[in-house]
Amino acid sequence: MTEQPSPAAALVYSDELSQHVLNPNHPMRPIRLRYMHELMAASELLNAPSLLQAEPRMASRDEILLSHDPDYVDAVRAIGSGGIVPNMYEFGIGSGDNPPRPGMYDSTALVVGGTLVATQLVRDGKVPVAFSPAGGVHHHAMFNRASGFGVFNDAAIAIQKLVDDGLRVAYVDIDCHHGDGVQAAFYKTDRVLTISLHESGQWLFPGSGFVEETGSGIGEGYSVNVPLAPYTQDELWLRTFDSTVPPLVEAYAPDLLFIQLGIDTHFRDPLTHLQITTQGFTAAVTRLLELGRVNDGTVAVGGGGYDMGAVARAWTMGLASMAGFELPDSVPESFDAVAGLDYFEDRPGPVALDEDVAEEVERFAVRTVEAVKSTIFGRHGL
Ligand SMILES: [Zn+2]
């Protein structure tokens, strides 16, 4: 009898995660996850023996409280059940980014629970890497308020649970926006190294994530920010990544690697200005998985991503890398949820930049890398 090979990766997903609508014009469309899942199915990835599929569960109130204020959690619960919370603005709810809506508590608790299931699968040694694509988009959520589409910060909650169990965690966030909520949660500790590679807050929400934000107290040197200029493309983005992320993660030698895989860096993304392709994204994911191999495992979450075709392709490609599954070059014809997708890779990618723009963008990245090296590397013996 041949032994069943153990799975290489897990996907934590259910269609329930894709069914709510924040409001009719909101750019964050959970339906994007259903398109992603349909593409994973159409390309046979979901049939791969190397893939374990798991259902999310609701996070408990106590779990959400690991990284949130009880008054805020109760306000979200009251709004989610249709209650009137007159001071909801104090909790960041009511703005265009974070509209109050029925079901708000339950749908977010399910996202948090999905990320907790993924984390547990890795901790239990069931898989070396688990992906919770509905997670990560809440990376702006703060201790006592919603922010930037984020309500309950699933990454911060899952990481806090690991820290409470005595583990040291490296969190790497490649979303186009600064991962400010996760950074804030662990700003004063050396038990979590946070690294965020993003479009500079000079041009983009949330207006933070500068190199000078390095942590405080014993956390000094454990918050790392790698801001880039608008129009940065694959080659420079990956070069900047290579100069900063692997040396720091290797020097820190965490017990577990936690990665946030926002794809709003994509050149077709309507909200942002970096110009990354799905193949550039996948190259970064491959590097992160390589880094995670030396640890006890890797937990991956999704993140931003507002171009439906980019989200479906990038996260399918990312999961295929995790599972060691070879995708075809072309998007299967049976996948028609998003029109006009011929290939998984972007062919063609963005147009080449004018020389003077390219030089300016390059100078910005070089300055960032030099600043990270001079302010952070010494703390880690580099
Ligand atoms: Zn984002």
Residues whose N, C-alpha, C, O or C-beta is under 5 A from the ligand:
A	BS01	ZN	D175 C176 H177 G262 D264 G304
